[in-house]
Amino acid sequence: MEIFNDLLKFSVVDIIDVFLVALLLYYIYKLVKGTVAINIFIGIIIIYLVWKLTEFLNMELLTGIFGGFMKVGIIALIVVFQPEIRKFLLMVGSTNFNRRRKFLSQLSFLKTENSDETDVAAIISAANKMSASRTGALMVFERNNNLDFLCASGDAMNITVSQPIIESIFFKNSPLHDGAIIINNNIVKATRVILPVNNETTIPKRFGLRHRAAIGVTEKTDALALVVSEETGNISYFKDGEFIMFDDTQELAMIIKEDLS
């Protein structure tokens, strides 16, 4: 009966509270999904639930142990989740709300297709041609995090994405071919952009500055990156600081479209 009475007291504020918590958990999951941190995140949830269960059952010794772990462990969690926390704060602080009519349209399950959808097919076709000619390229796709702070390091542009445009930018004799380009809503926002470079020694030595820059920008933001190697012609796709080399570019096109949606 007490539970039933509590349900009757459930107010609009409680509904908003539950919704906001669910939204926060969704964004946290989105940040750690596909990384090693997801296992740590699940482990923390399990420990928290066990702590609350022991507290409910009045198991004082276990409650004290788990309670102490949760209080002291917060410092360790800040260290462990430093990249994810940085990315989350960047997402909250630099999301470009002005480019969306409504705040709720940021939620992926409420988004609809529109005319601004990036022409992934044209980008992949350009990447294939540059791969065949061993032309190096680095393309960054902006998502929720606003990358204007990176665009400022290059040349501002406002060019609609097309295969000839991409190829001409990265043509070896072009004055724009150095650095990265940033693409958002089918528009090349900037060229010759300088990206943060990852200097981890665990990265294979065969990777050059383009690959390290792609790892760096996808670690620090939620952006995606596509790299064409000048040495081998290999096409690599970067997300959350991790990369995959693709031979089947049709599969790659499908993955990029899904990630951008």
Sequence and secondary structure as in RCSB ss.txt:
>XXXX:A:sequence
MEIFNDLLKFSVVDIIDVFLVALLLYYIYKLVKGTVAINIFIGIIIIYLVWKLTEFLNMELLTGIFGGFMKVGII
ALIVVFQPEIRKFLLMVGSTNFNRRRKFLSQLSFLKTENSDETDVAAIISAANKMSASRTGALMVFERNNNLDFL
CASGDAMNITVSQPIIESIFFKNSPLHDGAIIINNNIVKATRVILPVNNETTIPKRFGLRHRAAIGVTEKTDALA
LVVSEETGNISYFKDGEFIMFDDTQELAMIIKEDLS
>XXXX:A:secstr
 HHHHHHHT  HHHHHHHHHHHHHHHHHHHHHTTSTHHHHHHHHHHHHHHHHHHHHTT HHHHHHHHHHHHHHHH
HHHHHTHHHHHHHHHHHHHB GGGSS GGGGSGGG    TT   HHHHHHHHHHHHHTT  EEEEE  SB  HHH
HTTSEEEEEE  HHHHHHHT TT TT SSEEEEETTEEEEEEE       TTS TT  HHHHHHHHHHHHSS EE
EEE TTT  EEEEETTEEEEES HHHHHHHHHHHH 
